[in-house]
Amino acid sequence: MDQGIRRLLTLGREHFDARDYPSAESCLRQVVEKYPSFADVHNLLGQVYHALGKFPEAQAAFEEALRINPHYTEAALNLAVTYNDVGRYQRAKEVYANVLASTAGAPGKLDPFVRGKIANLHAELGDAYQGAGLPDLAVDEYRRALSLSPQFADVRTKLARLYRDLGQLDESLREIEEAVRANPAYAPARVHLGITLHAMGRNDAARHEWEEVLKLDPGNRSAETYLRIVRSD
């Protein structure tokens, strides 16, 4: 790689890190035009396209990275995310199933980066199922995400909310209490713990949780609103 192209690659990475995606795209496209056989450059360009909302271009870049290096785990996961974003959920599942198979075949052996990426894919798929009115499938995906990354308090909070919406208050309480234990400073979990407790008729406990939220996040509008409601009761 000549010095001029090397400089463009460096600038492309710097622009990407600075979230100046149009400038990053300009630099990286020149790199791949001159040197089309570098999988990591295609992967980085795919991330730029994805950030710009250019999903077909992102998909093509990640696919090219994988054509060059079929064992490129990060590119495969990025491709699965892109498939998920454009509604190709089954194809997304197939891609990261292949990632699992190619990284020793057992979730317990995944490195933390891959584990977290795949957990997020399951969570995003759960969001899609929930938005499509398929709560049972959403629950399955959230549970798969948590089997990989049980410390994800935000995912556990989503699962708890879904259980509450389904009228399964005991399950909701169990999950939201676990989310609070995983991250006591995560205010949304404590807000929803209060909501579940209130739904169970435990108003004093709900009030305590919302007061705790205001200690963590003064001015939290949700906690203030719910406190007014429970105090009026």
HUFENFEN-V46557 format. One record per backbone hydrogen bond with DSSP energy under -1.0 kcal/mol. NH is the residue of the N-H (numbers start at 0). CO is the residue of the C=O. E is the energy in kcal/mol with one decimal. If there is no record, write none. Layout:
BEGIN
nh=[NH/NH]
co=[CO/CO]
e=[E/E]
END
This chain:
BEGIN
nh=[5/6/7/8/9/10/11/12/13/14/15/16/17/18/19/20/23/24/25/26/27/28/29/30/31/32/33/34/41/42/43/44/45/46/47/48/49/50/51/52/53/54/57/58/59/60/61/62/63/64/65/66/67/68/71/72/75/76/77/78/79/80/81/82/83/84/85/86/87/88/91/92/93/94/95/96/97/98/99/100/101/104/108/109/114/115/116/117/118/119/120/121/122/123/124/125/126/127/128/129/130/131/132/133/137/138/139/140/141/142/143/144/145/146/147/148/151/152/155/156/157/158/159/160/161/162/163/164/165/166/167/168/171/172/173/174/175/176/177/178/179/180/181/182/185/186/189/190/191/192/193/194/195/196/197/198/199/200/201/202/205/206/207/208/209/210/211/212/213/214/215/216/219/223/224/225/226/227/228/229/230/231/232]
co=[1/2/3/4/5/6/7/8/9/10/11/12/13/15/14/18/19/20/21/22/23/24/25/26/27/28/29/30/37/38/39/40/41/42/43/44/45/46/47/49/48/52/53/54/55/56/57/58/59/60/61/62/63/64/68/70/71/72/73/74/75/76/77/78/79/80/81/83/82/86/87/88/89/90/91/92/93/94/95/96/97/99/105/106/110/111/112/113/114/115/116/117/118/119/120/121/122/123/124/125/126/127/129/128/133/134/135/136/137/138/139/140/141/142/143/144/148/150/151/152/153/154/155/156/157/158/159/160/161/163/162/166/167/168/169/170/171/172/173/174/175/176/177/178/182/184/185/186/187/188/189/190/191/192/193/194/195/197/196/200/201/202/203/204/205/206/207/208/209/210/211/212/216/219/220/221/222/223/224/225/226/227/228]
e=[-2.6/-2.3/-1.9/-2.5/-2.3/-2.6/-2.7/-2.3/-2.3/-3.0/-2.2/-2.7/-1.8/-1.5/-2.9/-1.3/-2.1/-2.8/-2.1/-2.0/-2.7/-2.5/-1.2/-1.5/-2.5/-1.8/-1.5/-3.3/-1.7/-2.4/-2.1/-2.7/-2.4/-1.9/-1.9/-2.7/-2.6/-2.3/-1.7/-1.5/-2.7/-1.4/-2.4/-2.9/-2.2/-2.2/-2.6/-2.5/-2.1/-2.2/-2.1/-2.0/-2.2/-2.4/-1.9/-1.4/-2.1/-2.4/-2.5/-2.4/-2.3/-2.3/-2.1/-2.8/-2.3/-2.2/-1.6/-1.3/-2.8/-1.5/-2.2/-2.3/-2.2/-2.2/-2.3/-1.8/-1.7/-1.4/-2.0/-2.2/-2.0/-1.7/-2.2/-1.7/-2.6/-2.5/-2.3/-2.6/-2.3/-2.2/-1.8/-2.2/-2.3/-2.7/-2.4/-2.4/-2.2/-2.1/-2.5/-2.5/-2.6/-1.5/-1.6/-2.8/-1.9/-2.7/-1.9/-2.1/-2.5/-2.4/-2.0/-2.4/-2.2/-1.7/-1.0/-2.4/-2.0/-1.5/-2.1/-2.1/-1.9/-2.3/-2.5/-2.5/-2.2/-2.5/-2.3/-2.5/-1.6/-1.7/-2.7/-1.3/-2.2/-2.8/-2.3/-2.2/-2.6/-2.3/-1.5/-2.1/-2.0/-2.1/-2.3/-1.9/-2.1/-1.2/-1.2/-2.5/-2.2/-2.1/-2.2/-1.8/-2.4/-2.5/-2.5/-2.4/-1.4/-1.7/-2.7/-1.3/-2.1/-2.7/-2.1/-1.9/-2.2/-2.2/-2.0/-2.0/-1.8/-1.1/-1.9/-3.5/-1.9/-2.3/-2.5/-2.7/-2.3/-2.0/-1.9/-2.7/-2.5/-2.0/-1.9]
END
